[in-house]
């Protein structure tokens, strides 16, 4: 939801921070940003504190209800990906990915704000298709570090191309998460056609698409044929070996590619959410552990028969008892005989 401030230069956009806290941002639009393959509107905005950030939002008009649904899904994908990244990389956030500032999906005008590499070349829109030799490795490292950071938190970009890469000559940033999905999830951000059947998100797709983006930056065609593949890979070096394999299962991971490129910096390491929360869970369990109940009183039926019965007699007591009984019997017999004789 927006409301104009008295000076009419800024609007107030209310939403949530990466930590889920309520906040608002005073901003004004500066210049549109190209967003190929997306139904969303993107522009550079200036915040009231002077920072320039990127904003994405739903379009003002679309062709029909289907496009509205797709646009909403694309914005949801963008927000979900940036929230996941912000949560899993609270420290040492990957420079190759845009960073979430704020968002609101439930407002009248849903939006997302992010800190991105503004002013850099959107490669696919500039006509720049040649990569200098000294920049080739830097480009490869940047794009596969971005892919590795995504895959480490089980996210698949799903639309890597030169149009989703910003390149400054020194830095690279992967943008455009409208078609992103969780590993194994079937994305819902594109219309389903014969040429675009439903397909589960697979890391191997990003691996190949990133390699194709590198080829395009070297002036090569995006579509490879089997006959020229081996020669092409030899020119690219060991870093991209097997990334174009026809069998997705045989393609290397992004971490494997970085290792082959002798990356001087390890891929970003996300926090383990379960491990990070385990101490809190254990503390909660200890503080909220219910008291142990009193043991139930035993029922008569539950008592052991040995407890109810007296202990068995010893042989000595048995003999004494028999002796006493015998003496008693003899005494009674003697009394009876005496009475008979006397009579």
Secondary structure, DSSP 8 states (H G I E B T S, - for coil): -EEE-TTSS-EEEEEE-TTS-EEEEEEEEEEEE--TT-SSEEEEEEETTS-EEEEEE--S--SSHHHHHHHHHHHHHHHHHHHHHHHH-SSS--TTB-EEEEEESSSTT-EEEEE--TTSEEHHHH---B--HHHHHHHHHHHHHHHHHHHTTTEE----SGGGEEE-SS-EEE---TT-EETT-B--SS---SSS---B--HHHHHHHHHHHHHHHBT--SS--HHHHHHHHHHH-GGGTTTT-SSGGGS--HHHHHHHTT-SS-------HHHHHHHHHHHHHHHT-----------GGGS-HHHHS-----HHHHHHHHHHHHHHHHHHHHHHHHHHHH-
